[in-house]
Protein backbone atom coordinates (compact mmCIF):
# COMPACT_ATOMS: atom_id res chain seq x y z
CA UNK A 1 0.00 0.00 0.00
CA UNK A 2 1.45 3.34 -1.02
CA UNK A 3 1.01 6.43 1.06
CA UNK A 4 -0.60 9.21 -1.01
CA UNK A 5 0.78 11.99 1.18
CA UNK A 6 4.40 11.23 0.20
CA UNK A 7 3.84 12.98 -3.12
CA UNK A 8 2.91 16.13 -1.20
CA UNK A 9 6.09 15.88 0.85
CA UNK A 10 8.21 15.48 -2.28
CA UNK A 11 6.64 18.57 -3.80
CA UNK A 12 7.48 20.75 -0.82
CA UNK A 13 10.73 19.16 0.29
CA UNK A 14 12.67 22.42 0.66
CA UNK A 15 9.92 24.17 2.61
CA UNK A 16 9.68 21.20 4.98
CA UNK A 17 13.44 21.25 5.45
CA UNK A 18 13.35 24.99 6.12
CA UNK A 19 10.61 24.45 8.70
CA UNK A 20 12.62 21.78 10.49
CA UNK A 21 15.76 23.93 10.51
CA UNK A 22 13.84 26.93 11.87
CA UNK A 23 12.24 24.76 14.55
CA UNK A 24 15.68 23.53 15.67
CA UNK A 25 17.06 27.09 15.71
CA UNK A 26 14.08 28.19 17.81
CA UNK A 27 14.61 25.31 20.22
CA UNK A 28 18.31 26.10 20.63
CA UNK A 29 17.59 29.81 21.13
CA UNK A 30 15.05 29.09 23.85
CA UNK A 31 17.44 26.74 25.64
CA UNK A 32 20.16 29.40 25.44
CA UNK A 33 17.87 32.09 26.84
CA UNK A 34 16.77 29.85 29.71
CA UNK A 35 20.40 29.09 30.50
CA UNK A 36 21.30 32.77 30.45
CA UNK A 37 18.41 33.74 32.72
CA UNK A 38 19.35 30.95 35.14
CA UNK A 39 22.90 32.23 35.22
CA UNK A 40 21.69 35.77 35.98
CA UNK A 41 19.44 34.52 38.77
CA UNK A 42 22.26 32.46 40.28
CA UNK A 43 24.69 35.38 40.09
CA UNK A 44 22.15 37.69 41.72
CA UNK A 45 21.57 35.20 44.52
CA UNK A 46 25.30 34.83 45.16
CA UNK A 47 25.76 38.61 45.24
CA UNK A 48 22.76 38.95 47.56
CA UNK A 49 24.07 36.33 49.98
CA UNK A 50 27.58 37.78 49.90
CA UNK A 51 26.22 41.25 50.64
CA UNK A 52 28.22 42.96 47.92
Long-range contacts (C-beta under 8 A, 24 or more apart in sequence): none
